[in-house]
Amino acid sequence: MEKLNRITQNPDVMGGKACVRGMRVTVGMIVGQIGAGYSVDAILADYPYLEYEDVMQALRYAAWRAEEREVILASL
């Protein structure tokens, strides 16, 4: 997987949720906006401190997380 250098996690920022470049903008917020029908251009207009690549990496991160699966290991 390509390095997602714009996605950060810090327990002191938004409770440790995945954020964009340490800002208080979560991946979930961006994905939610896309899911609600907003275009990338509309998101960038509403949040002028975001860049196109921020949105693209947020979407790639969310897709990667959606493909993860947890495997429960037997306890001994």
N, C-alpha and C positions, 0 to 999 in steps of 0.2 A: 504494500500500500504506500502510496505517495505520502511524504511527510506533511502533516497538517500543522504547520508552524504558526498559524494564526489562531488556533484553538487552544485555549488555556484553561486550567483548572486550579483554583486557589481556594482553600477553605474559608478565607476571609472575604471572598468576593462572591456574592450571590449564593452563599451556602455551599460552595464547592461545585456548583453546576458548571458544565462546559460553557465557556464564554468566548467572545471574540476579542483577541488581543488584550486580555486583562480588563476589558471594559465591563460595565454592567449590562451587557447585551448578551443574552444567552442564545445558545444554538436552538433551544426549544422555541424561543420567541421568533426567531427567523423562520424556522420550519412552520410554526403556527401561522405566520403571516402568509407564507406561500400557500399553505393549505386553505387559508381563508380566501384565496383568489388574488392576492396582491402580486403584482409583477416585481421582478428584481428592481426594475427602474423605480417603481413606486416606493419600495423599501429604501432604496438609496436616497430618494427625495425626502422621505420622512426622517431618515437618520443620516444626515450629511457627513457625519464623522465615520461612517462605514464606507468600505470600498467594495467594488465588485468581487474581488477575490475573497473578501471576508464572507460574503454570502455563499459563494461557490464552495468554500471550504466547510462552512457550516452544513451545507447540504450533503457534501461528501462524508463528513463525520457522522451525520445522522443516518445516512444510508449504511455506513460501515457498522454502526452500533445496532441497527435494525437486523443486520445479518448475523450478529453474534448469537451464540446459544450457550447456555450454561449446562455443563455436564456435571451431574451429581455423582460424586465418587462414593463408593461404599466405605463406611467407617469400620475400622477394625476394633 
